[in-house]
Amino acid sequence: MDLKIQYLKHHQINKQQWDLAIENFHNGLVYALSWYLDVVSPGWNALVLGDYEAVMPLPVKQKLGLKYLIQPPFCQQLGVFCSYDFENKTQCFLNKIQTLFRYIHIQLNVENKHTETYPLRKNYVLTLRGSYKNFYDLYHKNTKRNLKKASNYSLNIVSDIDAKSVFTFKKANPVNNLKEWHYKILHSLVNTIQNKAEYESIGVLNDKGNLIAAAFFVIFKKRITMLVSSSNNQGKNKSAMFLIIDTIIKKYAGKDYILDFEGGNVEGLARFFAGFGAEPVFYSVYKQNNLPWPLNKWF
């Protein structure tokens, strides 16, 4: 299948038309909106089919004079966005980037069906149809036990906590090896989301009014994505994050939203997400390294 796919540099992209397309596409995700990409991958380029009938953001970076594609931080899935014929379109777009870049390491989205075999990564999602009682009844025993445990403490759930407080708390209680430049991007991203999108910012306070757990969710197309989450030692001991997730499920149950946990490759987190009834979905990691030696060892 020969598609007429254009390679557009950043200044050639019609961002208004781009965002409208992402909003209308069956598999549109918040990560692919122009303002989100502007924060996590400044100067991103794109592949566009026809009049924005299908698109693929290209997170381009440069090293040693070579341009290459690398997955941006805080951006779980990108790839090809469209509304139909995913397998043919995805493969054509992948064929195109193979001719443009010699080094590629990107993550496609769940809907990107293709003919090749690539490594898979796991994400957990929960479709919030039905009543809260139905969801609670399906919680795993351990999840119910932790919610009961948390209720024994004098904890206060704050549903509109200042997003800056969530960011500061996250930085003070890291759960992975984020570098300073990651935090700069995250700070800018949280600020931008507050101006550009719907969001939920939830915290749990102890009996002294101190924050012990916090989470920040961005909402796009009825998809609630858990972008930031963190607990300190007291929050972990008092199962505070269980309260946050339960609060989101209680608020949006029956409204046909999707709760996207944005993770699941770590076994402990997978069990935590599955405990609320979330199901795993899989997306592909596409890698290509056609650089000559010794450049292929430096990327």
Order of alpha helices (4+ residues) and beta strands (2+ residues): beta-alpha-alpha-beta-beta-beta-beta-alpha-beta-beta-alpha-alpha-beta-alpha-alpha-beta-beta-beta-alpha-alpha-beta-alpha-beta
